[in-house]
Amino acid sequence: MFELFQNWYKTRFSDPQIITLLAILLIGFSTIYFFSDLLMPLLVAIVLAYLLEWPIRFLTHKLNFPRRLSVILVFGGSISISIFLFIVLFPSLWNQAATFIKDLPSMFNLLNAWLQALPEHYPELIDYAMLDSLLNSLKIHIIGLGDSLLAFSLNSLISLVGLGIYAFLVPLMVFFLLKDKTLFLRSAVKFMPHNRILATRVWFEMQLQIANYIRGKFLEILLVGISTYIIFLFFDLHYPLLLSVAVGLSVLVPYIGAVIVAIPVVLVALFQFGLSPDFYYVLLTFIISQLIDGNIIVPFLFSEAVNLHPLTIIVAVIIFGGLWGFWGVFFAIPLATLVKAVCNAIPAYDDEE
C-alpha cells in the first residue's frame, strides 16, 4: 500500500512544473486568506478593471482606438454613470430602506396573527407550543434588529473617513491597472519561476474565465434587477427599488441567494396583499423570473461554468465563503473551475510528457 502511494506521489509530484503550479496556488490562496481585509481595495479594483476591460477591448480591437484614449473614455464614462446613478437612486433607496425597517414590527404582527391561526386549521400538522416558541424567538431577533441597526449607523459614521479614502483609492487603482496593464503583467512575470509552462497554461485559461464570469455576473445583476423592478412596479408592490436591488445582488450567491431574498419579497407581498390573488400572482411571477434566470440567463452567460454540477457550486460557496467571506462567495464558481482545471491539467501534462 505504501509503495503504491509512493509511486503515485513520484508520478504526480516529481515534476517541477507541477510543483511550481501548486506552490503558486498555495501562495496565492494563503495571501488572500491572511490579508483579505488589507487587500480589499485592491481586490475591488481588480474586479472593476476586469469589468471595464471589456468595453476597452471593443474600442481598441473593433474601432482601432489607442489604448490610452480608450481607457480615458471608458473610465471617465463609468465614473460619470456611477455618480449619476448614485445621485438619482440612492435617496430613494435610502428612504425605502428606512420605511421597510419601520414597518418590520407591523409585518411581524401580521405574520404572527396568520401563523397563530394555522394550528386551528391544521392541528394534526402544526404544534401550537412549537409555533409559539418559534414566534417568540423571531420577535426577540426583530426587536434586536433596531439596536443592531443603530449600532451599525454609529459605526458607519465612524468609518466614513475610511469609506471616503476607499472611494478615492479604488477608482485611482482601477485607472492605473487599466492604463499600465502590460507593465504590471511584465513585472509579475519577472517574479515567476522558470518552470512555469503548466502554470502559464492554467493562468491563461482562468484569466479568460474570470473575465467572462465578472462580465456575466454584472449583466446578470442588471437583467435580474431591472426585470424584478418592472414586475414589482406592475403589481404596485411596496419598496420596489429596495427589493429589486436585493434580488439583483442575490445572484452573487448561487442558489442560496435566491432562497434568502425570497423571504423579504414574500413578507412584503403578504403584508401588503394578504392571502389575496394578488399575493399569489406576485409569488408566481417572482418564481418564474427566478426560473428564467437559472435556466436561461445563467446558461447563456456562463456556458463554461454551467458544466459544474449544482452540488459542486453549493459546496464551493460554503467552502470558499467560509475561507474568504464575500470574495470566496463571489468567486466560488471561478475557484471551483480553477480546481477542476488544475485537476484536468496535471494528467494532461503528464500525457504530453
Stockholm file with secondary structure:
# STOCKHOLM 1.0

chainA/1-353         MFELFQNWYKTRFSDPQIITLLAILLIGFSTIYFFSDLLMPLLVAIVLAYLLEWPIRFLTHKLNFPRRLSVILVFGGSISISIFLFIVLFPSLWNQAATFIKDLPSMFNLLNAWLQALPEHYPELIDYAMLDSLLNSLKIHIIGLGDSLLAFSLNSLISLVGLGIYAFLVPLMVFFLLKDKTLFLRSAVKFMPHNRILATRVWFEMQLQIANYIRGKFLEILLVGISTYIIFLFFDLHYPLLLSVAVGLSVLVPYIGAVIVAIPVVLVALFQFGLSPDFYYVLLTFIISQLIDGNIIVPFLFSEAVNLHPLTIIVAVIIFGGLWGFWGVFFAIPLATLVKAVCNAIPAYDDEE
#=GR chainA/1-353 SS CHHHHHHHHHHHHSSHHHHHHHHHHHHHHHHHHHHTTTTHHHHHHHHHHHHHHHHHHIIIIISCCCHHHHHHHHHHHHHHHHHHHHHHHHHHHHHHHHHHHHHHHHHHHHHHHHHHTHHHHCTTTCCHHHHHHHHHHHHHHHHHHHHHHHHHHHHHHHTHHHHHHHHHHHHHHHHHHHHTHHHHHHHHHHTSCSCCHHHHHHHHHHHHHHHHHHHHHHHHHHHHHHHHHHHHHHTTCSSHHHHHHHHHHHTTSTTHHHHHHHHHHHHHHHHHHCSSHHHHHHHHHHHHHHHHIIIIIHHHHCTTGGGSCHHHHHHHHHHHHHHHHHHHHHTHHHHHHHHHHHHHHHHHHHHHC
#=GC SS_cons         CHHHHHHHHHHHHSSHHHHHHHHHHHHHHHHHHHHTTTTHHHHHHHHHHHHHHHHHHIIIIISCCCHHHHHHHHHHHHHHHHHHHHHHHHHHHHHHHHHHHHHHHHHHHHHHHHHHTHHHHCTTTCCHHHHHHHHHHHHHHHHHHHHHHHHHHHHHHHTHHHHHHHHHHHHHHHHHHHHTHHHHHHHHHHTSCSCCHHHHHHHHHHHHHHHHHHHHHHHHHHHHHHHHHHHHHHTTCSSHHHHHHHHHHHTTSTTHHHHHHHHHHHHHHHHHHCSSHHHHHHHHHHHHHHHHIIIIIHHHHCTTGGGSCHHHHHHHHHHHHHHHHHHHHHTHHHHHHHHHHHHHHHHHHHHHC
//
